[in-house]
């Protein structure tokens, strides 16, 4: 059975949607596409996790937190995020480094 046959892919997308809905309310229309896989061997967490990166384009900046553990949430430009580089987890740094490249493939 191929990894990304239609049934597996639909199951995967449903799981992604469920995970996102557990964390935030997305109150805008959006498009979503897979742009990368992350395998980061540089730290303990990365060595035991594999990430799939989704690139979302929202019609409006209408997202609110649902999860109590989220204490701060806002939309920021890439330049604003660069200023927070040292506070980011490794996966976030890797994604930010490639953000312009990911944006090319709309």
Phi and psi restraints in degrees (range 20) as a CNS / XPLOR table:
assign (resid 1 and name C) (resid 2 and name N)
       (resid 2 and name CA) (resid 2 and name C) 1.0 -61.6 20.0 2
assign (resid 2 and name N) (resid 2 and name CA)
       (resid 2 and name C) (resid 3 and name N) 1.0 145.8 20.0 2
assign (resid 2 and name C) (resid 3 and name N)
       (resid 3 and name CA) (resid 3 and name C) 1.0 -58.5 20.0 2
assign (resid 3 and name N) (resid 3 and name CA)
       (resid 3 and name C) (resid 4 and name N) 1.0 -42.3 20.0 2
assign (resid 3 and name C) (resid 4 and name N)
       (resid 4 and name CA) (resid 4 and name C) 1.0 -110.9 20.0 2
assign (resid 4 and name N) (resid 4 and name CA)
       (resid 4 and name C) (resid 5 and name N) 1.0 45.6 20.0 2
assign (resid 4 and name C) (resid 5 and name N)
       (resid 5 and name CA) (resid 5 and name C) 1.0 -69.9 20.0 2
assign (resid 5 and name N) (resid 5 and name CA)
       (resid 5 and name C) (resid 6 and name N) 1.0 169.4 20.0 2
assign (resid 5 and name C) (resid 6 and name N)
       (resid 6 and name CA) (resid 6 and name C) 1.0 -57.6 20.0 2
assign (resid 6 and name N) (resid 6 and name CA)
       (resid 6 and name C) (resid 7 and name N) 1.0 -44.6 20.0 2
assign (resid 6 and name C) (resid 7 and name N)
       (resid 7 and name CA) (resid 7 and name C) 1.0 -65.8 20.0 2
assign (resid 7 and name N) (resid 7 and name CA)
       (resid 7 and name C) (resid 8 and name N) 1.0 -43.3 20.0 2
assign (resid 7 and name C) (resid 8 and name N)
       (resid 8 and name CA) (resid 8 and name C) 1.0 -63.6 20.0 2
assign (resid 8 and name N) (resid 8 and name CA)
       (resid 8 and name C) (resid 9 and name N) 1.0 -45.1 20.0 2
assign (resid 8 and name C) (resid 9 and name N)
       (resid 9 and name CA) (resid 9 and name C) 1.0 -61.6 20.0 2
assign (resid 9 and name N) (resid 9 and name CA)
       (resid 9 and name C) (resid 10 and name N) 1.0 -43.9 20.0 2
assign (resid 9 and name C) (resid 10 and name N)
       (resid 10 and name CA) (resid 10 and name C) 1.0 -64.0 20.0 2
assign (resid 10 and name N) (resid 10 and name CA)
       (resid 10 and name C) (resid 11 and name N) 1.0 -39.7 20.0 2
assign (resid 10 and name C) (resid 11 and name N)
       (resid 11 and name CA) (resid 11 and name C) 1.0 -64.5 20.0 2
assign (resid 11 and name N) (resid 11 and name CA)
       (resid 11 and name C) (resid 12 and name N) 1.0 -43.0 20.0 2
assign (resid 11 and name C) (resid 12 and name N)
       (resid 12 and name CA) (resid 12 and name C) 1.0 -60.5 20.0 2
assign (resid 12 and name N) (resid 12 and name CA)
       (resid 12 and name C) (resid 13 and name N) 1.0 -48.9 20.0 2
assign (resid 12 and name C) (resid 13 and name N)
       (resid 13 and name CA) (resid 13 and name C) 1.0 -62.6 20.0 2
assign (resid 13 and name N) (resid 13 and name CA)
       (resid 13 and name C) (resid 14 and name N) 1.0 -36.7 20.0 2
assign (resid 13 and name C) (resid 14 and name N)
       (resid 14 and name CA) (resid 14 and name C) 1.0 -64.6 20.0 2
assign (resid 14 and name N) (resid 14 and name CA)
       (resid 14 and name C) (resid 15 and name N) 1.0 -39.5 20.0 2
assign (resid 14 and name C) (resid 15 and name N)
       (resid 15 and name CA) (resid 15 and name C) 1.0 -66.2 20.0 2
assign (resid 15 and name N) (resid 15 and name CA)
       (resid 15 and name C) (resid 16 and name N) 1.0 -40.4 20.0 2
assign (resid 15 and name C) (resid 16 and name N)
       (resid 16 and name CA) (resid 16 and name C) 1.0 -61.9 20.0 2
assign (resid 16 and name N) (resid 16 and name CA)
       (resid 16 and name C) (resid 17 and name N) 1.0 -46.9 20.0 2
assign (resid 16 and name C) (resid 17 and name N)
       (resid 17 and name CA) (resid 17 and name C) 1.0 -59.5 20.0 2
assign (resid 17 and name N) (resid 17 and name CA)
       (resid 17 and name C) (resid 18 and name N) 1.0 -43.3 20.0 2
assign (resid 17 and name C) (resid 18 and name N)
       (resid 18 and name CA) (resid 18 and name C) 1.0 -61.7 20.0 2
assign (resid 18 and name N) (resid 18 and name CA)
       (resid 18 and name C) (resid 19 and name N) 1.0 -43.4 20.0 2
assign (resid 18 and name C) (resid 19 and name N)
       (resid 19 and name CA) (resid 19 and name C) 1.0 -63.7 20.0 2
assign (resid 19 and name N) (resid 19 and name CA)
       (resid 19 and name C) (resid 20 and name N) 1.0 -43.9 20.0 2
assign (resid 19 and name C) (resid 20 and name N)
       (resid 20 and name CA) (resid 20 and name C) 1.0 -62.7 20.0 2
assign (resid 20 and name N) (resid 20 and name CA)
       (resid 20 and name C) (resid 21 and name N) 1.0 -44.6 20.0 2
assign (resid 20 and name C) (resid 21 and name N)
       (resid 21 and name CA) (resid 21 and name C) 1.0 -65.0 20.0 2
assign (resid 21 and name N) (resid 21 and name CA)
       (resid 21 and name C) (resid 22 and name N) 1.0 -25.0 20.0 2
assign (resid 21 and name C) (resid 22 and name N)
       (resid 22 and name CA) (resid 22 and name C) 1.0 -69.8 20.0 2
assign (resid 22 and name N) (resid 22 and name CA)
       (resid 22 and name C) (resid 23 and name N) 1.0 -27.8 20.0 2
assign (resid 22 and name C) (resid 23 and name N)
       (resid 23 and name CA) (resid 23 and name C) 1.0 -96.4 20.0 2
assign (resid 23 and name N) (resid 23 and name CA)
       (resid 23 and name C) (resid 24 and name N) 1.0 -42.0 20.0 2
assign (resid 23 and name C) (resid 24 and name N)
       (resid 24 and name CA) (resid 24 and name C) 1.0 -141.8 20.0 2
assign (resid 24 and name N) (resid 24 and name CA)
       (resid 24 and name C) (resid 25 and name N) 1.0 159.9 20.0 2
assign (resid 24 and name C) (resid 25 and name N)
       (resid 25 and name CA) (resid 25 and name C) 1.0 -96.8 20.0 2
assign (resid 25 and name N) (resid 25 and name CA)
       (resid 25 and name C) (resid 26 and name N) 1.0 117.3 20.0 2
assign (resid 25 and name C) (resid 26 and name N)
       (resid 26 and name CA) (resid 26 and name C) 1.0 -98.4 20.0 2
assign (resid 26 and name N) (resid 26 and name CA)
       (resid 26 and name C) (resid 27 and name N) 1.0 110.1 20.0 2
assign (resid 26 and name C) (resid 27 and name N)
       (resid 27 and name CA) (resid 27 and name C) 1.0 -107.2 20.0 2
assign (resid 27 and name N) (resid 27 and name CA)
       (resid 27 and name C) (resid 28 and name N) 1.0 26.2 20.0 2
assign (resid 27 and name C) (resid 28 and name N)
       (resid 28 and name CA) (resid 28 and name C) 1.0 -136.0 20.0 2
assign (resid 28 and name N) (resid 28 and name CA)
       (resid 28 and name C) (resid 29 and name N) 1.0 157.9 20.0 2
assign (resid 28 and name C) (resid 29 and name N)
       (resid 29 and name CA) (resid 29 and name C) 1.0 -71.3 20.0 2
assign (resid 29 and name N) (resid 29 and name CA)
       (resid 29 and name C) (resid 30 and name N) 1.0 152.8 20.0 2
assign (resid 29 and name C) (resid 30 and name N)
       (resid 30 and name CA) (resid 30 and name C) 1.0 -155.3 20.0 2
assign (resid 30 and name N) (resid 30 and name CA)
       (resid 30 and name C) (resid 31 and name N) 1.0 162.6 20.0 2
assign (resid 30 and name C) (resid 31 and name N)
       (resid 31 and name CA) (resid 31 and name C) 1.0 -115.5 20.0 2
assign (resid 31 and name N) (resid 31 and name CA)
       (resid 31 and name C) (resid 32 and name N) 1.0 150.9 20.0 2
assign (resid 31 and name C) (resid 32 and name N)
       (resid 32 and name CA) (resid 32 and name C) 1.0 -140.6 20.0 2
assign (resid 32 and name N) (resid 32 and name CA)
       (resid 32 and name C) (resid 33 and name N) 1.0 131.9 20.0 2
assign (resid 32 and name C) (resid 33 and name N)
       (resid 33 and name CA) (resid 33 and name C) 1.0 -143.5 20.0 2
assign (resid 33 and name N) (resid 33 and name CA)
       (resid 33 and name C) (resid 34 and name N) 1.0 150.3 20.0 2
assign (resid 33 and name C) (resid 34 and name N)
       (resid 34 and name CA) (resid 34 and name C) 1.0 -80.4 20.0 2
assign (resid 34 and name N) (resid 34 and name CA)
       (resid 34 and name C) (resid 35 and name N) 1.0 129.5 20.0 2
assign (resid 34 and name C) (resid 35 and name N)
       (resid 35 and name CA) (resid 35 and name C) 1.0 -120.9 20.0 2
assign (resid 35 and name N) (resid 35 and name CA)
       (resid 35 and name C) (resid 36 and name N) 1.0 -16.1 20.0 2
assign (resid 35 and name C) (resid 36 and name N)
       (resid 36 and name CA) (resid 36 and name C) 1.0 -166.5 20.0 2
assign (resid 36 and name N) (resid 36 and name CA)
       (resid 36 and name C) (resid 37 and name N) 1.0 165.0 20.0 2
assign (resid 36 and name C) (resid 37 and name N)
       (resid 37 and name CA) (resid 37 and name C) 1.0 -119.1 20.0 2
assign (resid 37 and name N) (resid 37 and name CA)
       (resid 37 and name C) (resid 38 and name N) 1.0 141.5 20.0 2
assign (resid 37 and name C) (resid 38 and name N)
       (resid 38 and name CA) (resid 38 and name C) 1.0 -111.9 20.0 2
assign (resid 38 and name N) (resid 38 and name CA)
       (resid 38 and name C) (resid 39 and name N) 1.0 130.0 20.0 2
assign (resid 38 and name C) (resid 39 and name N)
       (resid 39 and name CA) (resid 39 and name C) 1.0 -135.2 20.0 2
assign (resid 39 and name N) (resid 39 and name CA)
       (resid 39 and name C) (resid 40 and name N) 1.0 101.0 20.0 2
assign (resid 39 and name C) (resid 40 and name N)
       (resid 40 and name CA) (resid 40 and name C) 1.0 -112.1 20.0 2
assign (resid 40 and name N) (resid 40 and name CA)
       (resid 40 and name C) (resid 41 and name N) 1.0 107.2 20.0 2
assign (resid 40 and name C) (resid 41 and name N)
       (resid 41 and name CA) (resid 41 and name C) 1.0 -90.0 20.0 2
assign (resid 41 and name N) (resid 41 and name CA)
       (resid 41 and name C) (resid 42 and name N) 1.0 8.2 20.0 2
assign (resid 41 and name C) (resid 42 and name N)
       (resid 42 and name CA) (resid 42 and name C) 1.0 -80.6 20.0 2
assign (resid 42 and name N) (resid 42 and name CA)
       (resid 42 and name C) (resid 43 and name N) 1.0 -11.1 20.0 2
assign (resid 42 and name C) (resid 43 and name N)
       (resid 43 and name CA) (resid 43 and name C) 1.0 -148.4 20.0 2
assign (resid 43 and name N) (resid 43 and name CA)
       (resid 43 and name C) (resid 44 and name N) 1.0 169.5 20.0 2
assign (resid 43 and name C) (resid 44 and name N)
       (resid 44 and name CA) (resid 44 and name C) 1.0 -59.2 20.0 2
assign (resid 44 and name N) (resid 44 and name CA)
       (resid 44 and name C) (resid 45 and name N) 1.0 -44.4 20.0 2
assign (resid 44 and name C) (resid 45 and name N)
       (resid 45 and name CA) (resid 45 and name C) 1.0 -64.0 20.0 2
assign (resid 45 and name N) (resid 45 and name CA)
       (resid 45 and name C) (resid 46 and name N) 1.0 -47.0 20.0 2
assign (resid 45 and name C) (resid 46 and name N)
       (resid 46 and name CA) (resid 46 and name C) 1.0 -62.7 20.0 2
assign (resid 46 and name N) (resid 46 and name CA)
       (resid 46 and name C) (resid 47 and name N) 1.0 -32.8 20.0 2
assign (resid 46 and name C) (resid 47 and name N)
       (resid 47 and name CA) (resid 47 and name C) 1.0 -67.2 20.0 2
assign (resid 47 and name N) (resid 47 and name CA)
       (resid 47 and name C) (resid 48 and name N) 1.0 -21.0 20.0 2
assign (resid 47 and name C) (resid 48 and name N)
       (resid 48 and name CA) (resid 48 and name C) 1.0 -115.7 20.0 2
assign (resid 48 and name N) (resid 48 and name CA)
       (resid 48 and name C) (resid 49 and name N) 1.0 10.4 20.0 2
assign (resid 48 and name C) (resid 49 and name N)
       (resid 49 and name CA) (resid 49 and name C) 1.0 -131.7 20.0 2
assign (resid 49 and name N) (resid 49 and name CA)
       (resid 49 and name C) (resid 50 and name N) 1.0 150.8 20.0 2
assign (resid 49 and name C) (resid 50 and name N)
       (resid 50 and name CA) (resid 50 and name C) 1.0 -123.9 20.0 2
assign (resid 50 and name N) (resid 50 and name CA)
       (resid 50 and name C) (resid 51 and name N) 1.0 132.6 20.0 2
assign (resid 50 and name C) (resid 51 and name N)
       (resid 51 and name CA) (resid 51 and name C) 1.0 -112.2 20.0 2
assign (resid 51 and name N) (resid 51 and name CA)
       (resid 51 and name C) (resid 52 and name N) 1.0 146.7 20.0 2
assign (resid 51 and name C) (resid 52 and name N)
       (resid 52 and name CA) (resid 52 and name C) 1.0 -116.3 20.0 2
assign (resid 52 and name N) (resid 52 and name CA)
       (resid 52 and name C) (resid 53 and name N) 1.0 123.3 20.0 2
assign (resid 52 and name C) (resid 53 and name N)
       (resid 53 and name CA) (resid 53 and name C) 1.0 -96.4 20.0 2
assign (resid 53 and name N) (resid 53 and name CA)
       (resid 53 and name C) (resid 54 and name N) 1.0 126.0 20.0 2
assign (resid 53 and name C) (resid 54 and name N)
       (resid 54 and name CA) (resid 54 and name C) 1.0 -107.1 20.0 2
assign (resid 54 and name N) (resid 54 and name CA)
       (resid 54 and name C) (resid 55 and name N) 1.0 140.8 20.0 2
assign (resid 54 and name C) (resid 55 and name N)
       (resid 55 and name CA) (resid 55 and name C) 1.0 -111.4 20.0 2
assign (resid 55 and name N) (resid 55 and name CA)
       (resid 55 and name C) (resid 56 and name N) 1.0 117.7 20.0 2
assign (resid 55 and name C) (resid 56 and name N)
       (resid 56 and name CA) (resid 56 and name C) 1.0 -105.7 20.0 2
assign (resid 56 and name N) (resid 56 and name CA)
       (resid 56 and name C) (resid 57 and name N) 1.0 139.1 20.0 2
assign (resid 56 and name C) (resid 57 and name N)
       (resid 57 and name CA) (resid 57 and name C) 1.0 -119.5 20.0 2
assign (resid 57 and name N) (resid 57 and name CA)
       (resid 57 and name C) (resid 58 and name N) 1.0 115.5 20.0 2
assign (resid 57 and name C) (resid 58 and name N)
       (resid 58 and name CA) (resid 58 and name C) 1.0 -96.0 20.0 2
assign (resid 58 and name N) (resid 58 and name CA)
       (resid 58 and name C) (resid 59 and name N) 1.0 145.1 20.0 2
assign (resid 58 and name C) (resid 59 and name N)
       (resid 59 and name CA) (resid 59 and name C) 1.0 -72.2 20.0 2
assign (resid 59 and name N) (resid 59 and name CA)
       (resid 59 and name C) (resid 60 and name N) 1.0 -22.7 20.0 2
assign (resid 59 and name C) (resid 60 and name N)
       (resid 60 and name CA) (resid 60 and name C) 1.0 -154.9 20.0 2
assign (resid 60 and name N) (resid 60 and name CA)
       (resid 60 and name C) (resid 61 and name N) 1.0 153.3 20.0 2
assign (resid 60 and name C) (resid 61 and name N)
       (resid 61 and name CA) (resid 61 and name C) 1.0 -80.1 20.0 2
assign (resid 61 and name N) (resid 61 and name CA)
       (resid 61 and name C) (resid 62 and name N) 1.0 64.5 20.0 2
assign (resid 61 and name C) (resid 62 and name N)
       (resid 62 and name CA) (resid 62 and name C) 1.0 -116.5 20.0 2
assign (resid 62 and name N) (resid 62 and name CA)
       (resid 62 and name C) (resid 63 and name N) 1.0 81.8 20.0 2
assign (resid 62 and name C) (resid 63 and name N)
       (resid 63 and name CA) (resid 63 and name C) 1.0 -135.9 20.0 2
assign (resid 63 and name N) (resid 63 and name CA)
       (resid 63 and name C) (resid 64 and name N) 1.0 131.4 20.0 2
assign (resid 63 and name C) (resid 64 and name N)
       (resid 64 and name CA) (resid 64 and name C) 1.0 -128.1 20.0 2
assign (resid 64 and name N) (resid 64 and name CA)
       (resid 64 and name C) (resid 65 and name N) 1.0 152.4 20.0 2
assign (resid 64 and name C) (resid 65 and name N)
       (resid 65 and name CA) (resid 65 and name C) 1.0 -72.2 20.0 2
assign (resid 65 and name N) (resid 65 and name CA)
       (resid 65 and name C) (resid 66 and name N) 1.0 145.8 20.0 2
assign (resid 65 and name C) (resid 66 and name N)
       (resid 66 and name CA) (resid 66 and name C) 1.0 -116.4 20.0 2
assign (resid 66 and name N) (resid 66 and name CA)
       (resid 66 and name C) (resid 67 and name N) 1.0 -36.0 20.0 2
assign (resid 66 and name C) (resid 67 and name N)
       (resid 67 and name CA) (resid 67 and name C) 1.0 -81.2 20.0 2
assign (resid 67 and name N) (resid 67 and name CA)
       (resid 67 and name C) (resid 68 and name N) 1.0 130.0 20.0 2
assign (resid 67 and name C) (resid 68 and name N)
       (resid 68 and name CA) (resid 68 and name C) 1.0 -61.5 20.0 2
assign (resid 68 and name N) (resid 68 and name CA)
       (resid 68 and name C) (resid 69 and name N) 1.0 -30.6 20.0 2
assign (resid 68 and name C) (resid 69 and name N)
       (resid 69 and name CA) (resid 69 and name C) 1.0 -68.9 20.0 2
assign (resid 69 and name N) (resid 69 and name CA)
       (resid 69 and name C) (resid 70 and name N) 1.0 -16.8 20.0 2
assign (resid 69 and name C) (resid 70 and name N)
       (resid 70 and name CA) (resid 70 and name C) 1.0 -78.5 20.0 2
assign (resid 70 and name N) (resid 70 and name CA)
       (resid 70 and name C) (resid 71 and name N) 1.0 113.0 20.0 2
assign (resid 70 and name C) (resid 71 and name N)
       (resid 71 and name CA) (resid 71 and name C) 1.0 -98.5 20.0 2
assign (resid 71 and name N) (resid 71 and name CA)
       (resid 71 and name C) (resid 72 and name N) 1.0 -29.3 20.0 2
assign (resid 71 and name C) (resid 72 and name N)
       (resid 72 and name CA) (resid 72 and name C) 1.0 -135.7 20.0 2
assign (resid 72 and name N) (resid 72 and name CA)
       (resid 72 and name C) (resid 73 and name N) 1.0 140.2 20.0 2
assign (resid 72 and name C) (resid 73 and name N)
       (resid 73 and name CA) (resid 73 and name C) 1.0 -152.8 20.0 2
assign (resid 73 and name N) (resid 73 and name CA)
       (resid 73 and name C) (resid 74 and name N) 1.0 129.1 20.0 2
assign (resid 73 and name C) (resid 74 and name N)
       (resid 74 and name CA) (resid 74 and name C) 1.0 -161.3 20.0 2
assign (resid 74 and name N) (resid 74 and name CA)
       (resid 74 and name C) (resid 75 and name N) 1.0 160.7 20.0 2
assign (resid 74 and name C) (resid 75 and name N)
       (resid 75 and name CA) (resid 75 and name C) 1.0 -87.1 20.0 2
assign (resid 75 and name N) (resid 75 and name CA)
       (resid 75 and name C) (resid 76 and name N) 1.0 137.2 20.0 2
assign (resid 75 and name C) (resid 76 and name N)
       (resid 76 and name CA) (resid 76 and name C) 1.0 -136.4 20.0 2
assign (resid 76 and name N) (resid 76 and name CA)
       (resid 76 and name C) (resid 77 and name N) 1.0 154.0 20.0 2
assign (resid 76 and name C) (resid 77 and name N)
       (resid 77 and name CA) (resid 77 and name C) 1.0 -78.6 20.0 2
assign (resid 77 and name N) (resid 77 and name CA)
       (resid 77 and name C) (resid 78 and name N) 1.0 165.5 20.0 2
assign (resid 77 and name C) (resid 78 and name N)
       (resid 78 and name CA) (resid 78 and name C) 1.0 -60.3 20.0 2
assign (resid 78 and name N) (resid 78 and name CA)
       (resid 78 and name C) (resid 79 and name N) 1.0 -38.6 20.0 2
assign (resid 78 and name C) (resid 79 and name N)
       (resid 79 and name CA) (resid 79 and name C) 1.0 -63.6 20.0 2
assign (resid 79 and name N) (resid 79 and name CA)
       (resid 79 and name C) (resid 80 and name N) 1.0 -40.4 20.0 2
assign (resid 79 and name C) (resid 80 and name N)
       (resid 80 and name CA) (resid 80 and name C) 1.0 -65.5 20.0 2
assign (resid 80 and name N) (resid 80 and name CA)
       (resid 80 and name C) (resid 81 and name N) 1.0 -39.4 20.0 2
assign (resid 80 and name C) (resid 81 and name N)
       (resid 81 and name CA) (resid 81 and name C) 1.0 -66.4 20.0 2
assign (resid 81 and name N) (resid 81 and name CA)
       (resid 81 and name C) (resid 82 and name N) 1.0 -37.7 20.0 2
assign (resid 81 and name C) (resid 82 and name N)
       (resid 82 and name CA) (resid 82 and name C) 1.0 -56.0 20.0 2
assign (resid 82 and name N) (resid 82 and name CA)
       (resid 82 and name C) (resid 83 and name N) 1.0 -35.7 20.0 2
assign (resid 82 and name C) (resid 83 and name N)
       (resid 83 and name CA) (resid 83 and name C) 1.0 -67.1 20.0 2
assign (resid 83 and name N) (resid 83 and name CA)
       (resid 83 and name C) (resid 84 and name N) 1.0 -19.6 20.0 2
assign (resid 83 and name C) (resid 84 and name N)
       (resid 84 and name CA) (resid 84 and name C) 1.0 -100.5 20.0 2
assign (resid 84 and name N) (resid 84 and name CA)
       (resid 84 and name C) (resid 85 and name N) 1.0 9.4 20.0 2
assign (resid 84 and name C) (resid 85 and name N)
       (resid 85 and name CA) (resid 85 and name C) 1.0 -46.1 20.0 2
assign (resid 85 and name N) (resid 85 and name CA)
       (resid 85 and name C) (resid 86 and name N) 1.0 -48.6 20.0 2
assign (resid 85 and name C) (resid 86 and name N)
       (resid 86 and name CA) (resid 86 and name C) 1.0 -68.2 20.0 2
assign (resid 86 and name N) (resid 86 and name CA)
       (resid 86 and name C) (resid 87 and name N) 1.0 -14.8 20.0 2
assign (resid 86 and name C) (resid 87 and name N)
       (resid 87 and name CA) (resid 87 and name C) 1.0 -96.8 20.0 2
assign (resid 87 and name N) (resid 87 and name CA)
       (resid 87 and name C) (resid 88 and name N) 1.0 -5.6 20.0 2
assign (resid 87 and name C) (resid 88 and name N)
       (resid 88 and name CA) (resid 88 and name C) 1.0 -85.5 20.0 2
assign (resid 88 and name N) (resid 88 and name CA)
       (resid 88 and name C) (resid 89 and name N) 1.0 150.7 20.0 2
assign (resid 88 and name C) (resid 89 and name N)
       (resid 89 and name CA) (resid 89 and name C) 1.0 -69.6 20.0 2
assign (resid 89 and name N) (resid 89 and name CA)
       (resid 89 and name C) (resid 90 and name N) 1.0 158.1 20.0 2
assign (resid 89 and name C) (resid 90 and name N)
       (resid 90 and name CA) (resid 90 and name C) 1.0 -56.1 20.0 2
assign (resid 90 and name N) (resid 90 and name CA)
       (resid 90 and name C) (resid 91 and name N) 1.0 -44.4 20.0 2
assign (resid 90 and name C) (resid 91 and name N)
       (resid 91 and name CA) (resid 91 and name C) 1.0 -61.4 20.0 2
assign (resid 91 and name N) (resid 91 and name CA)
       (resid 91 and name C) (resid 92 and name N) 1.0 -39.3 20.0 2
assign (resid 91 and name C) (resid 92 and name N)
       (resid 92 and name CA) (resid 92 and name C) 1.0 -64.6 20.0 2
assign (resid 92 and name N) (resid 92 and name CA)
       (resid 92 and name C) (resid 93 and name N) 1.0 -39.9 20.0 2
assign (resid 92 and name C) (resid 93 and name N)
       (resid 93 and name CA) (resid 93 and name C) 1.0 -62.3 20.0 2
assign (resid 93 and name N) (resid 93 and name CA)
       (resid 93 and name C) (resid 94 and name N) 1.0 -44.2 20.0 2
assign (resid 93 and name C) (resid 94 and name N)
       (resid 94 and name CA) (resid 94 and name C) 1.0 -61.3 20.0 2
assign (resid 94 and name N) (resid 94 and name CA)
       (resid 94 and name C) (resid 95 and name N) 1.0 -41.6 20.0 2
assign (resid 94 and name C) (resid 95 and name N)
       (resid 95 and name CA) (resid 95 and name C) 1.0 -67.5 20.0 2
assign (resid 95 and name N) (resid 95 and name CA)
       (resid 95 and name C) (resid 96 and name N) 1.0 -43.1 20.0 2
assign (resid 95 and name C) (resid 96 and name N)
       (resid 96 and name CA) (resid 96 and name C) 1.0 -62.5 20.0 2
assign (resid 96 and name N) (resid 96 and name CA)
       (resid 96 and name C) (resid 97 and name N) 1.0 -40.3 20.0 2
assign (resid 96 and name C) (resid 97 and name N)
       (resid 97 and name CA) (resid 97 and name C) 1.0 -59.3 20.0 2
assign (resid 97 and name N) (resid 97 and name CA)
       (resid 97 and name C) (resid 98 and name N) 1.0 -31.5 20.0 2
assign (resid 97 and name C) (resid 98 and name N)
       (resid 98 and name CA) (resid 98 and name C) 1.0 -105.3 20.0 2
assign (resid 98 and name N) (resid 98 and name CA)
       (resid 98 and name C) (resid 99 and name N) 1.0 7.5 20.0 2
assign (resid 98 and name C) (resid 99 and name N)
       (resid 99 and name CA) (resid 99 and name C) 1.0 -57.5 20.0 2
assign (resid 99 and name N) (resid 99 and name CA)
       (resid 99 and name C) (resid 100 and name N) 1.0 -45.4 20.0 2
assign (resid 99 and name C) (resid 100 and name N)
       (resid 100 and name CA) (resid 100 and name C) 1.0 -62.6 20.0 2
assign (resid 100 and name N) (resid 100 and name CA)
       (resid 100 and name C) (resid 101 and name N) 1.0 -38.0 20.0 2
assign (resid 100 and name C) (resid 101 and name N)
       (resid 101 and name CA) (resid 101 and name C) 1.0 -66.3 20.0 2
assign (resid 101 and name N) (resid 101 and name CA)
       (resid 101 and name C) (resid 102 and name N) 1.0 -42.2 20.0 2
assign (resid 101 and name C) (resid 102 and name N)
       (resid 102 and name CA) (resid 102 and name C) 1.0 -63.5 20.0 2
assign (resid 102 and name N) (resid 102 and name CA)
       (resid 102 and name C) (resid 103 and name N) 1.0 -35.6 20.0 2
assign (resid 102 and name C) (resid 103 and name N)
       (resid 103 and name CA) (resid 103 and name C) 1.0 -68.7 20.0 2
assign (resid 103 and name N) (resid 103 and name CA)
       (resid 103 and name C) (resid 104 and name N) 1.0 -21.5 20.0 2
assign (resid 103 and name C) (resid 104 and name N)
       (resid 104 and name CA) (resid 104 and name C) 1.0 -65.3 20.0 2
assign (resid 104 and name N) (resid 104 and name CA)
       (resid 104 and name C) (resid 105 and name N) 1.0 -27.7 20.0 2
assign (resid 104 and name C) (resid 105 and name N)
       (resid 105 and name CA) (resid 105 and name C) 1.0 -103.0 20.0 2
assign (resid 105 and name N) (resid 105 and name CA)
       (resid 105 and name C) (resid 106 and name N) 1.0 63.7 20.0 2
